[in-house]
Amino acid sequence: MNFGFMLPSRGPLSQPENLSVIAKRGEELGYSFMMFPDHIVMPRDVSSRYPYTNSGVFPGTDTGETMEQLTTLAFLAGQTSTIRLVTSVMVVPHRSPVATAKVLSTLDILSRGRLTVGVGTGWLEEEFQALETKPFAQRGAITDEYIQVFKELWTSESPEFDGEFCRFSNIDFEPKPVQKPHPPIWVGGEGRRAIRRAARFGDGWQPLGNNSTFPTGTAEELAVGLTRLDAELERAGRPAGALEITSRMLGYDLKKNGEASGSGHAAFAGTADEIASEVRRFQDLGVSNLVPSFHGVALMAESREAMLNDMEDLANEVMPKV
């Protein structure tokens, strides 16, 4: 089992000195990857429903603050040497596909082959409007096409494409990414179209546990999602279990020194033995990567120490028991 963590994208911990310390410490502790989310602007008036809270309200809209994803990961690529860099997720329709393919290829080169491209369609219509992107209502079809554009540019010696949203020919796209045939593509999302996208175009699937419509936070819920994924893989002509599975969990709370154990399966909560046991339940489902929600990534958290303590406890007390 590989473990990763989400980096803070806003608040005091998103400042460069804190991001650098967190990233370097994660690498030292043996974490396999670190993730960074994607927003470019935060509209002041939002009516779009966020799918990962019961209220439908995105917790980041109250401050309007967000660091840009690809720039931040490029900065951290220069601060680290082994830990993988994951876009989680990159909202694919937000950026020109050809320019984005170049940025991602460059990031893979500069990091010496450490990039994983997590992709999604986005949910915030008002942000699409501010960025003057392709129509929000077509974001699924746009995402599918742009993924194919990325692969064409990353793998073809004479790339060309003639799609509904993107066309090019008679160009060179060099240098190619370090990873062959291309950086892994992990598709995010839990709904029917997202799972179909993962089956058709992905190297991996990364659900977020607290989708209010398609929850995957418990082992039982995730098993349902994996059954749906295997059915879509069969339709796509790919074998069941073909994708790398990354589960974004709902929390982390290690109980030590006689504290009362946690309850329920929706979070990493309890003693080290209890958390390790829960990890093994996900491992038995075929999950390769787990991402707990450390305290430092909570809303505008100010305590770097709290996040580092969580990271150290998981690495030192839980990982060896898995």
N, C-alpha and C positions, 0 to 999 in steps of 0.2 A: 504494500500500500504506500502510495506517495501522498505527502501532505503539502498543502499550499496555504496561502493567506491572501486576504484582500488588503490592499494598501489604502490608506485614507486619501480621499480626493478633495476634501475641503476641511476648513478649520485649521487650528494650529499644527496638527500633525501632518498636514499636507505641505508645510514649508520645506524647502530643500534640505536643510540640515536634519530635520526629523525623518523625512523620507529616506535619506541616505543611511542614517543610523539603523532604521528598521530593516531596510533591504539588506544591508551588510550583516546584521545580526541574524536575520532569517537564513542567509546563506551559511553562516558559521554553524548554525544549529542543525543544519541538514535538511531544511525544507527544500522541496523539489522545484517549486514555482511560486511566483507572486503575481497577483492579478491587479488590474486597475480598470475602473469603470469609465464610461464615456458619456459626458454631456459637454456641449460647447457653450451654450447660453441657457439661462434659466428664465423663462418667461415669468412676468410678475402676475399675470392672470392666467390661471390654468383650470380648464374644465375637463381635460383628458383624465381618464381614470387610470391610476397606477395599479397594475395587477398584483402587486406583492404586499399590499396591506389591506386589512379588512375595511378600512375607511376609504380606500381608493386614493388617498392623498400621499404624494411622494414626500418623504421626510426632508429632501434637500431644497424644496422650493421656498422655504422660509428665509434663507440667507442669500440666495442667488449666486452662491460661490461654487466654483468648480474648476479644477485644473484640467488642462487638455491632455487626453489620454496618450497619444502617440509621442508627443514631446516629452512627457514625463517618463515614459518607458525608455526613450532614447537616453535621457539623462541618467537613469538608473542602470542602463546597460554599461555605461562607463564607470559606474561605482561598484560593479560586481563582476564575477568571472564565470560562475557555474550555474547559478540559479536561473530557471527559465522565466521568461517574460510573457505574460498572457494578457491579451486584450479581453476583458470580461465585463460585458461584451462590447465590441465595436459596433456602433449603429451604422450598418453598411450604407444606407442611402444618404447619410449626411455628407459624404465626400465624393468628389469625382473619382470614378473607379480606376482610371489610368494613373492619375496622380497618387491615389492611395496605394495601388499596387507597387509603385516606385518607393514610396515611403516605407512600406512594410518590407520590401526586398532590401532596402538600405539598412533598415533596423536589424534584419536577420544577418546581414553581412557584418555590421559593426559589433553585434553581440556574439559573433562567431557561431551562428547557428542556434540561438537560444530562444527564438520567437515561436509562440503559439498564437494563432489568430482565432480568437473567440469572436463569433459573429452573431448578430441579431438584427431584427427589423426596426426596433424602437417602438415607443408607445406614446411619446409626447408630441401631439400634433402641433401645438403652438411653437415648439422648437423647430420643427420642420418648416413652418411658415417663416420664422425669423431667418432661417438659413437659406430660404428660397430654393429648396431642393425639388426633386421630382415629387409628384403628388403623394401625399401621405396615404391615401387610399390604395395606392399601388405598391406600397412599400415591400410587400411579400414578393411580388414578381420582380421588383427592382433588385432586391437582395439576392434572389436566385440567379439573376442574370449577372450581377456584379461579381458573385463568387466565381462564375464561369469565366468572366473576364480576367480575374486575378490568376486563375490557373493557366489560362491561355498565355498571358504575359510572362508568367513565371517558368513555363515549361517549353514553349515553342521557340524554335530558332528563327522563324519568320511569322511572328504573331499577327493574326487578323481576326476580326470579329464583326459580325453583322447582326445585331440584335435590335430589339425594340427601343432600348434606352441608351445603347452605346454602340458605336461603329468605329473601326479603325482598320487600316491595312498599310502595307509598305512602310513599316517602321522597324527600328531596332529597339529592343528592350534589354539593355545590358548595364551592369552585370546582373545575373540571375541570383536568387537566394542561395545561401550556402546549403540549406537542407534540400534533399532530393526525394521525390520530385518537386516538393515545395514545402514550406512550413505547414505543420498540421493545422487543420481547420476544425475547431470545436464549435458546433452549432448550439446556441442557447435557445431557450424557450421550451414550454411544456405542452402547448396546444397541438392540435392535429397537424396544422401546416408546418409548425416548427419541427415536429418529429419527422414529417415527410421530408422536409429540407435536410435534416440530419442524415436520413437514410440515403438520399440521392446524392448529396454533395459533401458530406462531412467525413472527417476522420475520427471525430468524437462527438459526444453529446454531453452538454453541461446544463442540467436543469437546476433551477433555484427552488428550494424546498417549499417556500410559502406562497406559491401561486394560489390565489383564492379559488380558482376554478379547477385547476389541475395540480393539486398538491403532490409533492414528492418528498416531503420532509421526514417521513418514517420509512423504515425498510419495507413495510407492507405497501405503502403508497408508491414508493419507487418501483417495486416489483410490477405494479400495474402499468406504470409508464414504460418499463422495459419490455413488457409483453406487447404493448402497442408499437414500440420501436422495432421489435423483431418482425412484426407483421409488415411494417413499412419496408424494412430491409428486404424481406422476401419479395414484395412487389417491385422493388428496385433491382432485383436480381443479385442481391448480395446475401451472404450467409448471416444467420442469426449470431449475435455476439460480435459482429465485425467491428464495432466502434469502441473506442476508448471512452469510458464513462467517468465523468467528473461530477461529484455531488456537492453542491453548495449547501451547507447545513444551516440550521437556524440558531445556533448559539454555541457557547462554550462556557462551562462553569465547573471547574475541578474543585471538588470538596476535599480538604486536607485537615489533618489534625483533629479528627473526630467530629467535623462538621456534619450536619445532616445531609444525607445523600439526596441527589436530585431525583425527580420522577419523570416518567414519560420518555418517549423516544424522539421527540421533536428537536432535541438539542443534545450536544455533548455535555451532559450534566451528571455529576455523581463522582464517585471515587475513581482513581486511575484504573482500577480493575473493571469497574462498571463501564467507563467510557471505552476502554479497549475492547470489551465484550461487544458493545454496540458497533464499534468500528468493524469488527469481524463479521457482524450480520450484513453490513453493506459489502464487505469484501466477498462474502459468499454469493452475493447477487451478481458479482462481476465488476463491481466498482473498482477502478484503479486509482482514483484521486479523490481526496476529501479536503474540504475547505471549511473549517470552523469559523464562526463569527467572533473574533476577539473583541474585547472591550474597547480597544483604541479606535476601532473603526465606527463606533457608535456616533450618533449625531454630534458633530462639532466637539468631539472628545479632546481634552487638553492634556491628558496624561499619557505621555510616551511610556512611562514606567509601567502603567497598567497593561498596555499592549505587549511590551517586551516580557513582562512577567508571565502573561498568558502563553506567549510563544515558547518561553523557556520551560514552563511547566509541562506543556504538551510534548515538547521534544524530549525532555529528560525523564518524565514520569509515565507518559502514556505510550509514546512510540515504541519503546523497548518491549512493551507488553503485547504488542500486536503481532 
